[in-house]
Amino acid sequence: MRIHLFLTLVLFLMVDAARAQTQQPLRVLASNGMQAVINELRPRIEKELGRSLNIEFGTSVAIRQRIESGEAFDATVLTSEVVNALAKAGKIDAKSVTELGRSGIGFGVKAGAPEPDVKTPEAVKKTLLNAKSLTWVSIGASRATIDKMTDALGISSEVKAKTVLTQGLDESLALITSGKNEMILTLTSEIMPAKGLKYVGPFPERFQNYVTFSAGVGPKASVPAAAALFIKQLTVPQAANAYRAKGMEMSNLKAVRPVK
């Protein structure tokens, strides 16, 4: 009788442990540039995984530092440059690395504010010089492109004097929605979904640069199969509309049939 009770208890504990494992949230570290797409797809992904997603968003640079310091995670979505570097260093499972999509860089203003002209390099120069205040993230993926553009236009000093550099995207977005700053320059995928903001347009072709995002599984992921499935769900044909709606281009878009 005691043996029967013991075996029953062991079986119960095994089932309970399996249930807990199934319900264990998937820990994801992701770039702000992919936040809108991931949040749009999140309900379907969680349904497919059979578990919730525990996601922390930030700049790729900041998350890279956390991963390099040994922070645990199951999957990560960052700029391809960062993902590839981490994979090379053994901080991401190299075999799991998957390219997802890309975003251009553009201009945003507070919803309801007049739309400045940003169609040509000359127009952008005039707009930036006339703007009372500007903002973008100091370590954001678009920073290098912004600096290169203002240098090419010969207005770096003038722009620097009225630019508020922030440590995070939310800070820059808040400066615009509150009316404290006039214009934000950042990834299109970070402007279009933001509440209280209006996307004005992309950088002129001469200055445009596309930031590509990739995903990978953590080398010590607690649930590697679920992490791999999470990444797969970001590449399925049904995800194409979410990318487009958030100002991004899906990497395998040419091979994707239009979503009905």
C-alpha positions as CSV (number, residue, x, y, z in Angstrom):
1,M,0.0,0.0,0.0
2,R,2.8,2.4,0.9
3,I,4.6,1.5,-2.3
4,H,1.5,2.3,-4.3
5,L,1.1,5.6,-2.5
6,F,4.7,6.4,-3.1
7,L,4.5,5.7,-6.8
8,T,1.3,7.7,-7.1
9,L,3.1,10.6,-5.4
10,V,6.1,10.4,-7.7
11,L,3.8,10.3,-10.7
12,F,1.9,13.3,-9.4
13,L,5.1,15.2,-8.9
14,M,6.3,14.3,-12.4
15,V,3.1,15.5,-14.0
16,D,3.1,18.6,-12.0
17,A,6.7,19.4,-13.0
18,A,5.9,18.8,-16.7
19,R,2.9,21.1,-16.3
20,A,5.0,23.8,-14.7
21,Q,7.6,23.4,-17.5
22,T,4.9,23.8,-20.1
23,Q,3.6,27.0,-18.4
24,Q,7.1,28.5,-17.9
25,P,7.2,31.8,-19.7
26,L,9.7,32.1,-22.6
27,R,12.3,34.8,-21.7
28,V,13.0,37.0,-24.6
29,L,15.4,40.0,-24.9
30,A,14.4,42.2,-27.9
31,S,15.3,45.4,-29.7
32,N,12.9,48.4,-29.6
33,G,13.0,48.2,-33.4
34,M,11.1,44.9,-33.4
35,Q,8.8,45.7,-30.5
36,A,5.7,46.7,-32.5
37,V,5.9,43.6,-34.7
38,I,6.5,41.2,-31.8
39,N,3.6,42.7,-29.8
40,E,1.3,42.5,-32.9
41,L,2.2,38.8,-33.3
42,R,2.3,38.0,-29.6
43,P,-1.2,36.5,-29.1
44,R,-0.7,34.0,-32.0
45,I,2.8,33.2,-30.9
46,E,1.8,32.5,-27.3
47,K,-1.0,30.3,-28.6
48,E,1.3,28.3,-30.8
49,L,3.9,28.0,-27.9
50,G,1.4,27.1,-25.3
51,R,3.1,29.4,-22.9
52,S,3.4,33.2,-22.3
53,L,6.2,35.4,-23.4
54,N,8.3,37.3,-20.9
55,I,9.8,40.0,-23.1
56,E,12.1,42.9,-22.2
57,F,12.7,45.5,-24.8
58,G,15.7,47.9,-25.1
59,T,18.4,49.0,-27.5
60,S,20.5,46.3,-29.2
61,V,23.6,47.9,-27.7
62,A,22.3,47.7,-24.1
63,I,20.9,44.2,-24.5
64,R,24.2,43.1,-26.0
65,Q,26.0,44.2,-22.9
66,R,23.6,42.3,-20.7
67,I,24.0,39.1,-22.7
68,E,27.8,39.5,-22.7
69,S,27.7,39.8,-18.9
70,G,26.0,36.5,-18.7
71,E,22.3,37.3,-18.3
72,A,20.1,34.3,-19.0
73,F,17.6,34.3,-21.8
74,D,15.8,31.8,-24.1
75,A,15.7,33.9,-27.3
76,T,16.8,37.3,-28.5
77,V,15.9,39.6,-31.3
78,L,18.5,42.3,-32.1
79,T,20.2,44.0,-35.0
80,S,21.8,41.5,-37.3
81,E,25.2,43.0,-36.6
82,V,24.8,42.4,-32.9
83,V,23.3,38.9,-33.2
84,N,26.1,37.8,-35.5
85,A,28.8,39.2,-33.1
86,L,27.2,37.4,-30.1
87,A,26.9,34.2,-32.1
88,K,30.6,34.4,-33.0
89,A,31.4,34.8,-29.3
90,G,29.3,31.8,-28.4
91,K,26.7,33.9,-26.6
92,I,24.0,32.8,-29.1
93,D,23.5,29.4,-30.7
94,A,25.0,30.1,-34.1
95,K,22.9,27.4,-35.8
96,S,19.7,29.2,-34.7
97,V,20.5,32.6,-36.1
98,T,17.6,33.7,-38.4
99,E,17.2,37.0,-40.3
100,L,13.8,38.5,-39.8
101,G,13.4,41.9,-41.5
102,R,14.6,45.5,-41.8
103,S,13.5,49.0,-41.1
104,G,14.5,52.3,-42.6
105,I,15.0,55.5,-40.6
106,G,12.6,58.4,-40.6
107,F,11.1,61.5,-39.0
108,G,8.3,61.8,-36.5
109,V,6.4,64.7,-34.9
110,K,3.6,65.0,-32.4
111,A,0.2,63.9,-33.8
112,G,-1.6,67.0,-35.1
113,A,1.5,69.0,-35.5
114,P,2.4,70.5,-38.9
115,E,4.3,68.1,-41.2
116,P,7.7,69.4,-42.2
117,D,9.1,68.8,-45.7
118,V,11.7,65.9,-45.6
119,K,11.4,64.8,-49.2
120,T,14.8,66.0,-50.4
121,P,18.3,66.6,-48.8
122,E,17.8,70.3,-49.2
123,A,14.4,70.1,-47.6
124,V,15.7,68.1,-44.7
125,K,18.5,70.6,-44.1
126,K,16.1,73.4,-43.9
127,T,13.7,71.5,-41.7
128,L,16.4,70.5,-39.2
129,L,17.8,74.0,-39.1
130,N,14.3,75.4,-38.5
131,A,13.3,72.9,-35.9
132,K,13.3,74.3,-32.3
133,S,14.3,70.9,-30.8
134,L,15.2,67.4,-31.8
135,T,15.6,64.0,-30.1
136,W,16.9,60.5,-30.6
137,V,18.4,57.7,-28.6
138,S,22.1,58.1,-28.0
139,I,22.9,54.4,-28.5
140,G,20.1,53.6,-30.8
141,A,20.6,51.6,-34.0
142,S,19.9,54.7,-36.1
143,R,22.4,57.0,-34.4
144,A,25.3,56.5,-36.8
145,T,23.1,57.2,-39.8
146,I,21.7,60.4,-38.3
147,D,25.2,61.6,-37.5
148,K,26.4,60.8,-41.0
149,M,23.5,62.7,-42.5
150,T,24.0,65.9,-40.5
151,D,27.7,65.8,-41.2
152,A,27.0,65.5,-45.0
153,L,24.6,68.4,-44.7
154,G,27.2,70.5,-42.9
155,I,24.9,71.2,-40.0
156,S,26.2,69.0,-37.2
157,S,27.0,71.8,-34.8
158,E,23.6,73.5,-35.3
159,V,21.8,70.2,-34.8
160,K,23.8,69.1,-31.8
161,A,23.0,72.4,-30.0
162,K,19.3,71.6,-30.0
163,T,19.2,67.8,-29.7
164,V,18.3,65.9,-26.6
165,L,19.9,62.5,-26.6
166,T,18.2,60.0,-24.4
167,Q,19.1,56.6,-23.0
168,G,15.9,54.9,-24.2
169,L,13.3,55.1,-26.9
170,D,10.4,55.7,-24.4
171,E,12.2,58.9,-23.2
172,S,12.5,60.3,-26.7
173,L,8.9,59.4,-27.6
174,A,7.7,61.1,-24.4
175,L,9.6,64.3,-25.3
176,I,7.6,64.5,-28.5
177,T,4.1,63.5,-27.2
178,S,4.5,65.9,-24.3
179,G,5.4,68.7,-26.7
180,K,8.8,69.4,-25.1
181,N,10.6,68.5,-28.3
182,E,9.5,69.0,-31.9
183,M,10.9,66.1,-33.9
184,I,12.2,62.6,-33.4
185,L,14.6,60.8,-35.8
186,T,14.7,57.1,-35.4
187,L,13.7,53.8,-37.0
188,T,10.4,53.9,-38.9
189,S,9.3,50.8,-37.1
190,E,9.6,52.8,-33.8
191,I,7.7,55.8,-35.0
192,M,4.7,54.4,-36.9
193,P,3.2,52.3,-34.0
194,A,3.8,55.0,-31.3
195,K,0.7,56.5,-29.9
196,G,0.6,60.3,-30.1
197,L,3.1,60.5,-32.9
198,K,2.8,61.0,-36.6
199,Y,5.2,59.5,-39.1
200,V,6.3,62.3,-41.5
201,G,8.5,60.3,-43.9
202,P,11.7,58.4,-44.5
203,F,15.2,59.8,-44.8
204,P,15.9,60.8,-48.4
205,E,17.5,57.9,-50.4
206,R,20.9,59.6,-50.3
207,F,21.0,59.3,-46.5
208,Q,18.8,56.2,-46.0
209,N,20.1,53.2,-44.2
210,Y,18.3,50.0,-43.4
211,V,18.8,48.3,-40.1
212,T,18.3,44.6,-40.3
213,F,17.1,42.4,-37.4
214,S,17.9,38.8,-36.6
215,A,17.0,36.4,-33.9
216,G,18.8,33.6,-32.1
217,V,18.4,31.0,-29.3
218,G,20.4,31.4,-26.1
219,P,23.1,28.7,-25.7
220,K,21.7,27.9,-22.2
221,A,18.1,28.3,-23.0
222,S,15.8,26.6,-20.5
223,V,13.3,25.7,-23.3
224,P,15.4,25.7,-26.5
225,A,12.6,24.0,-28.6
226,A,10.1,26.7,-27.6
227,A,12.7,29.4,-28.3
228,A,13.2,28.0,-31.8
229,L,9.5,27.9,-32.4
230,F,9.2,31.5,-31.2
231,I,11.7,32.5,-33.9
232,K,10.0,30.4,-36.5
233,Q,6.7,32.2,-35.8
234,L,8.3,35.5,-36.6
235,T,9.1,34.2,-40.1
236,V,5.9,32.5,-41.2
237,P,4.0,34.0,-44.2
238,Q,1.1,35.0,-41.9
239,A,3.5,37.5,-40.2
240,A,4.1,39.6,-43.4
241,N,1.2,42.0,-42.8
242,A,2.4,42.8,-39.2
243,Y,5.8,43.8,-40.6
244,R,4.3,46.0,-43.3
245,A,1.9,47.6,-40.9
246,K,4.7,48.5,-38.5
247,G,6.9,50.1,-41.2
248,M,9.2,47.1,-41.8
249,E,10.1,44.8,-44.6
250,M,10.1,41.1,-44.0
251,S,13.4,39.5,-45.1
252,N,11.8,36.7,-47.1
253,L,9.0,39.0,-48.3
254,K,9.6,38.1,-52.0
255,A,8.9,34.5,-51.2
256,V,5.8,35.3,-49.1
257,R,2.4,35.1,-50.5
258,P,0.1,38.0,-49.7
259,V,-1.8,37.5,-46.5
260,K,-5.5,37.5,-47.1
